[in-house]
């Protein structure tokens, strides 16, 4: 989808602030009151109104009593649809849900929670943001999670921005909508390099360079007590089904020492974005191999460590690198 020119985007933001009284992201549930809902005819509604006008003129010209009745009946139905479209949005509450990080170039899944407090259903609803549309419906007194899969092009924080909830129920003649800015932001990691070179073999700490045995995914080594951070795929489900305690399978793999992923050690011909892309690929490869690794960026170092939490901290530091000062969560440490 092509982006609007900068002038059009600025004009839209100014119009939103003036017409819809929106600006900064809104925290907490956003409730759709009477003053936040707008109603206008759709293209089908305008065509319907034009057809009624032609029918009315013909009835006047030929003095057709049945023609008058039909025009007024259809006009009354169209007028009633205005009320139904408006009430289909009235009272809804929208709040931001969890947004999982993604890599640049992949779709970012914004999750919005929409609550229907009334004991009546809300059919034919749509959420629209960043050029994507997600249709949904709400049962009486239901809260639904709506997923908006939006494209991501660059790394860093990606706010959902201007969001529209709309409906043209029941006849498609009237569109009721409301504009809002939920407080929903996703982190977009740098896109990993497609074919990165092998992991650097210099260690991340003295005395750690030799081969050693670490927790891996190769050979089964036994069972131990379950910890909250353990992966569900390593749980001994068969033992649990037989009435035993919750245990975790241990695997052992012979691996190399700690890996230091050093920004300054990368080839000088790589620009910043290509460096970030290579470091991202190395983090994923080191995590897949079960090796401990440290990420060294200008101004800070993360690790050495391994696991999902350490991986996410490193990828977040890469995503925010150069965007707002020092990398988040980075701390000075010994190599």
URKASUL-V431893 format. One record per backbone hydrogen bond with DSSP energy under -1.0 kcal/mol. CO is the residue of the C=O (numbers start at 1). NH is the residue of the N-H. If there is no record, write none. Layout:
co nh
CO NH
CO NH
This chain:
co nh
5 9
6 10
7 11
8 12
9 13
10 14
11 15
12 16
13 17
14 18
15 19
16 20
26 183
30 94
31 33
32 91
33 36
38 177
40 175
42 46
43 47
44 48
45 49
46 50
47 51
48 52
49 53
50 54
51 55
52 56
53 57
54 58
55 59
56 60
57 61
58 62
59 64
64 68
65 69
66 70
67 71
68 72
69 73
70 74
71 75
72 76
73 77
74 78
75 79
76 80
77 81
80 84
81 85
82 86
83 87
84 88
86 89
86 90
89 92
92 32
93 115
94 30
95 113
102 189
103 106
108 150
110 148
111 97
112 146
113 95
114 144
115 93
118 141
122 138
125 136
126 166
127 134
128 164
129 132
132 129
134 127
136 125
138 122
139 142
142 116
144 114
146 112
148 110
150 108
152 105
156 188
158 186
163 180
164 128
165 178
166 126
167 176
168 172
173 42
175 40
176 167
177 38
178 165
180 163
181 26
182 184
184 160
186 158
187 102
188 156
189 104
202 260
205 208
212 255
214 253
219 252
222 250
224 248
227 230
231 234
232 235
234 249
235 237
236 240
237 241
238 242
239 244
240 243
246 226
247 236
248 224
250 221
251 216
252 219
253 214
255 212
259 294
261 296
263 266
267 270
271 275
272 276
273 277
274 278
275 279
276 280
277 193
277 281
278 282
279 283
280 284
281 285
282 286
283 287
284 288
285 289
286 291
292 259
293 305
294 261
295 302
296 263
297 300
300 297
301 331
302 295
305 293
307 311
308 312
309 313
310 314
311 315
312 316
313 317
314 318
315 319
316 320
320 323
327 330
331 301
